[in-house]
Amino acid sequence: MKAKASVVAQKLLNLYRQAHVIEGGWPVLNQIFVNESSDEILKELQDLPTGKLLAEHIKNLKSGETPMDSIARELLPYGGAFAEKAPHAQIAESDMQELIAAINAFTPTQQGLETFIATPVIQSFGQEWMPAIQSVLANDTDMLDKFSQIVRMWNAYKIWMDAKEIINQPINDRTRAQLQVDMPEFETYLPMFGEEGAKLLRRLHTLTSSLPSSDSTNN
């Protein structure tokens, strides 16, 4: 069981670190943290970088000290850097026009996504393009809504590629355990790809059904 607990702990920590780009924010994440954490997982978090902060946050949620739609400011990932800069980020007017044009021109296909990401103004944000754009558009609700659909599509294609990689590589018990932890994401995004996505999801379910029992794992 120890291996599985470490996998779940890492998964929760990844969600915590990416909170600034996850649709639904803390109300969604906090429910996951409470539902999927245990004493063993909290112990695993203590040994991971920034894991102590998340462990403390989960304890606050379970005790009721922190509401389920919130997080204590001192426990924010990255010291709350993204939250603090969000209302203040600005770019040149010409870059803003290019950004808005790229969002409005976006088509929900893989080619459309690649075209969007290749846009010079998007490239200028680097790997943090998602939180950067959310920050720039903080005061434009309509454009934020449109951009959230692009983020959703990006997540969907990432999950699709992850699923294909899992199917096409040798499977071991650790990979199966990680797949079980990630299954809610596959179940959320793969149906967006129609019958091909449904087939891929069924194959992933077949892999998780062959997971060893807790007793055999402990042994």
PEPELIN-V28878 format. One record per helix or strand of 3 or more residues. SS is the DSSP state (helix for helix, strand for strand). FROM is the first residue (numbers start at 1). TO is the last residue. Records with the same first field share a line. If there is no record, write none. Layout:
SS=FROM-TO, FROM-TO
//
This chain:
helix=2-17, 19-21, 25-36, 39-45, 51-63, 73-75, 77-85, 93-105, 110-118, 120-123, 126-136, 141-167, 173-208, 214-218
//
